[in-house]
């Protein structure tokens, strides 16, 4: 393991939570081990580990990019991460309003639907 990997795993756990990372690690196979290492080192150990902008800002950027590029499958995961990054519900709706203007209403509409569902699930889990 490299320092970047260790840093990435630490940041990944802090942002996504131990339960999510433990599930991802348990699901890892020989087939995708190199890919998982790439994500841990590149996304989490380099980009998210940088202190140039806050995790709140990164969270908002990530949600905007996922919605704008139609990569909706990861939006619920990153909505859940807002509990750890400091991005508020107000931040998230502002992000998706930006997406509506610059990338299209359908993309923003779908992202908002996913966010609402995820926030509802998160509230249920707390009760």
Steps between C-alpha positions, in 0.01 A plus 500: 500500500612855426460812712252625239296182537499524880405868485233420243352224712491732801330779304263256329390365839459850644286617207300186412496331840647174620190296418507601132874443463482168686228381260704613197811327634306180571362503144846550345631210294820424312325642194456852639774530764721717278203723413408542867860595578494754217187663645638497853831656396379734225161622615538474876877510560573781256193706407291475819811508720609837362435789736461752215121498544278361774323168506172694493604662172624168359174337595305769319723479193471122493121509517486760223733303276318172559166659412631699205664195344203272567690278743204466732594168663748668734282793601339320798845403632618859477177635652569272797856632512370854554437398862880479530608780266289784634301561182148590611170424331494864393845458343378194312190665357713798393736258324216337312354838403837578343485166321155589366626823346835377367436132424125463468179479698450123448840422655433728796148368541622141521780593739251681726273195498793281608606749766147517646479120513841473662432769759172322589687171543762671716227648723331159535830342598540754782165413658 
